[in-house]
């Protein structure tokens, strides 16, 4: 299992959001940027306007858990920031919906490791 570190500083988020490439799913958006390091960096940003703290934290936990499952399939050296779409309904924040969006985004961004049989 790869080691993924969290983005914590404001300037780290700004760097990925301004220079990263944008990908969108039904409920989540992602900005992905190369970081020229061996490990991946993950950032989560859920707007205060989306919901109250309990719901925002639930969304973050679901995104983190789905990322942990898909982490072994992702190429190294990426900085990824996930955002919850403002117009997306909070009721759509289910494990399966987020997993579907993440798979779609990672396939579209071409950062999944191809497994040959």
N, C-alpha and C positions, 0 to 999 in steps of 0.2 A: 504494500500500500504506500502510495506517495505521501509526502508530507506537504500539506497546504497550509500556508500562513494567512492570517487575516489582515486585511487593510484596515488601519485604524486612524491614521492621520488625515486631516482635511486635504493636505497637498497631494497625498497619494490618490485619494478619490478624484480630485480635480484633474490630475494628470491622466488617469484612465478615462474619465468622462470626456475630456477635451480632445485627447489624441487617439482614443480607442475606436474601434469599428463598431457600429451599432447593429444589433440584431433584435428582432422582435418576435415574440410568441403571442398567444391569445391573452395571457394574463401577466407575463413577466417580460421585461426588456433586459438586454445584456449589452454591456460595452466590454470588448475584448481587445487587449493590447499585448504585444510581446514585451517581456521584461528582461530578456538576456540573462536569466538566472536558471538554475536547475529546478527550482520549485515554483509552484503556482501560488498566486495570491488571490484571495477571495474577499470581496466586499459586498455588503448588503445595505441597501438604503431604501427604507419604506417611509413615505411621507407621513407627517403627522396628520395631514388632512384626510388620509386614507381611512384611518380608524383609530380607536383608542389603543392604549399601550398593550393591553392583553391580546388583542387581535393582531397588532403589528408584530408582537413577539412570536405569536403562533405562526405567522407567515414566515418569519425568519427561521424558526426551527424547522419548518417543512422544507424550505429551500436548502438549509444546511444539511439536512438528512438526505435529501435527494442528491445533492452534490457529493456527499460522502459515498453513496452507492455508485455513482458514475465516475468517481475520481480516478479509478484505475484505468478507465478507457480514454482519459484525456491526455493529450500531449503535454509535456512539461514546458516551463518557461512562459506561462501566460498569466496576465493579470485580468481578472474577471470581476465586474461589478454588476450585480443583479438589482433591478428596480421593479417594484410592483406598479403596474399601470394604474394611473389615477382613475380611469374610466372603467376599469375591470371591477366586477362585483366581488365583494369580500366572500360571498358564499361559494365562489368558485375556487377558493383557497383549499383545495383538497390535495392529498398526496399524489394521486394519479394525474390530476390536471397539471400540477407543477412538473411532475416527471415527464409528461408528454411534451410540455413546453421546452424543458431543458434538453431533451433528446433532439427536438426540432432545431433549437438554436445551435447546439453543438454540431449537428450534421450540416447545417447551413454554413457555419463558420469553418467547417472542415478541420476541426481540432480533435476529432476522435481518432484513436488508433485503429487502423484497419486490422481485423482479425481474419486470417485466411485459414481455411480448413484443409 
